[in-house]
Amino acid sequence: MANMTNVAVLLPPPEALPARLSTYREVFAGPVFDLAFAAAGTFDLLAGADILAIAPPVRRGPDTITADEAAALREAVHRGCRILAVGEAVFTVAAAGLLDGRAVSTCPAHAEELRRRYPRVRLAPGVRYVDDDPIFTAAAGPPGVELCLHLVRKYHGAATAAGIARSLPRHRPPG
């Protein structure tokens, strides 16, 4: 059996649930991943994560995440964890200061607000996803699924990624 990759999903506060997590669940619920969900303000699951997938935020602005959550994200990157943000989740990563100077992909509907709130973030218009290891960003929907499959390839190879892609509703492997 292949080594397990630990994926933690940082959830928004309980009052915001249910968060839109289908992309992460579809790809990372397979046999080579240990998928866990970390409630806002709890950091024990984050410490062992290989990949930290960020749920979309409840609010976008100065209170997108707490100072402790931002510090936990920065510490995760420092210890080698990869950060995954699909769609609006890029606002959370930007609020932690992790996107400053980085190329970022997000939904066209969020691009102008992201540019206005975080001017040091370099938007990559028209790009489906960006691999700026250790930060990975994508627009929501199919680009987010493609980015998750890209991470599967990085950890477990093309055959595993293609197998997961074939099992997904409405998705075919690229190529």
C-alpha positions in Angstrom: 0.0 0.0 0.0 1.2 3.5 -0.8 2.2 5.9 1.9 -0.8 7.9 3.2 -0.8 11.6 2.6 -2.4 13.6 5.5 -4.8 16.3 4.2 -6.4 18.6 6.8 -9.2 21.0 5.7 -9.3 24.2 7.7 -13.0 24.9 8.2 -14.6 28.3 8.8 -16.3 29.0 12.2 -19.3 26.7 13.0 -21.9 29.4 12.3 -20.7 29.4 8.6 -21.1 25.7 8.0 -21.8 24.0 5.7 -18.8 25.2 3.8 -18.4 24.3 0.1 -16.0 21.4 0.4 -17.1 19.1 -2.4 -13.9 19.5 -4.4 -11.7 18.5 -1.5 -13.9 15.6 -0.6 -14.2 14.2 -4.1 -10.4 14.0 -4.7 -8.9 13.5 -1.2 -11.4 10.9 0.2 -9.6 8.1 -1.6 -7.4 5.3 -0.3 -4.1 7.1 -0.3 -5.2 10.1 1.7 -6.0 10.6 5.4 -8.6 13.4 5.1 -9.5 15.2 8.3 -11.4 18.4 9.0 -10.1 21.0 11.5 -12.6 23.3 13.1 -11.7 27.0 13.1 -9.4 27.8 16.1 -8.2 24.2 16.5 -4.7 23.5 15.3 -3.9 19.9 16.4 -4.7 18.4 13.0 -2.8 21.1 11.1 0.5 20.1 12.8 0.7 16.7 11.0 -0.8 17.7 7.7 1.1 17.3 4.4 -1.5 19.4 2.6 -3.6 22.0 4.3 -6.7 22.7 2.2 -8.5 25.9 3.0 -12.3 26.1 3.1 -13.9 29.2 1.6 -14.1 32.1 4.1 -17.3 33.3 5.7 -16.2 37.0 5.4 -13.6 38.6 3.2 -11.7 41.4 4.8 -9.6 42.2 7.9 -11.5 39.6 9.9 -11.2 36.8 7.3 -9.1 34.8 9.8 -7.8 35.3 13.3 -4.2 36.2 14.0 -3.7 32.7 15.5 -5.0 31.1 12.3 -2.8 33.2 10.2 0.2 32.3 12.3 -0.8 28.6 12.1 -0.8 28.8 8.2 2.6 30.5 8.2 4.0 27.9 10.5 2.6 25.1 8.3 4.4 26.5 5.3 7.6 27.0 7.3 7.6 23.3 8.3 7.0 22.2 4.6 3.2 21.8 4.4 1.6 22.6 1.1 -1.3 25.0 1.2 -4.3 24.5 -1.2 -6.8 27.3 -1.8 -9.7 26.9 -4.3 -12.0 29.8 -5.3 -12.7 32.2 -2.4 -10.3 30.3 -0.2 -7.5 32.5 -1.7 -8.8 35.3 0.5 -7.9 33.4 3.6 -4.4 32.6 2.4 -3.9 36.2 1.3 -5.1 37.5 4.7 -2.3 35.4 6.3 0.2 37.2 4.0 1.2 34.0 2.2 0.3 35.2 -1.3 2.3 38.5 -1.2 4.4 38.5 -4.4 3.0 35.2 -5.6 1.1 34.4 -8.8 -2.5 33.4 -7.9 -5.4 31.9 -9.8 -9.0 32.5 -8.6 -12.5 33.0 -10.0 -12.9 36.0 -12.4 -15.7 37.2 -10.1 -13.3 37.5 -7.2 -10.3 38.9 -9.1 -11.0 42.6 -8.7 -11.7 42.4 -5.0 -8.6 40.3 -4.4 -6.5 42.9 -6.3 -8.0 45.7 -4.3 -7.7 44.1 -0.9 -4.3 42.5 -1.5 -2.3 44.6 -4.0 0.9 42.6 -3.4 -0.8 39.4 -4.8 0.0 38.9 -8.5 -3.2 37.7 -10.2 -2.8 35.2 -13.1 -5.9 36.0 -15.3 -7.0 33.1 -17.5 -4.9 30.5 -15.7 -6.9 27.6 -14.4 -4.5 26.9 -11.5 -1.2 28.0 -10.2 1.5 25.7 -8.6 3.7 28.0 -6.7 4.9 25.3 -4.4 4.2 25.3 -1.5 1.1 27.4 -2.3 -1.4 26.1 -4.8 -4.4 28.2 -6.0 -7.3 27.6 -8.5 -10.6 29.0 -9.5 -13.6 27.0 -8.1 -15.2 24.2 -10.1 -13.3 22.1 -12.6 -10.0 24.1 -12.2 -10.1 23.3 -8.5 -10.5 19.6 -9.2 -7.7 19.7 -11.7 -5.4 21.4 -9.1 -6.3 18.7 -6.5 -5.5 16.0 -9.1 -2.2 17.8 -9.8 -1.4 17.4 -6.1 -2.3 13.7 -6.3 0.2 13.3 -9.1 2.9 15.1 -7.1 2.4 12.7 -4.1 1.2 9.4 -5.7 1.9 9.5 -9.4 0.0 9.9 -12.6 -1.7 6.5 -12.5 -3.3 7.2 -9.1 -4.4 10.6 -10.2 -5.9 9.2 -13.4 -7.8 6.5 -11.4 -9.2 9.1 -9.0 -10.2 11.4 -12.0 -12.1 8.5 -13.6 -14.1 8.0 -10.4 -15.2 11.6 -10.2 -18.5 12.7 -11.5 -18.3 14.9 -14.6 -14.5 14.8 -14.8 -12.0 13.2 -17.2 -8.3 13.1 -16.8 -6.5 16.0 -18.7 -4.9 15.1 -22.0 
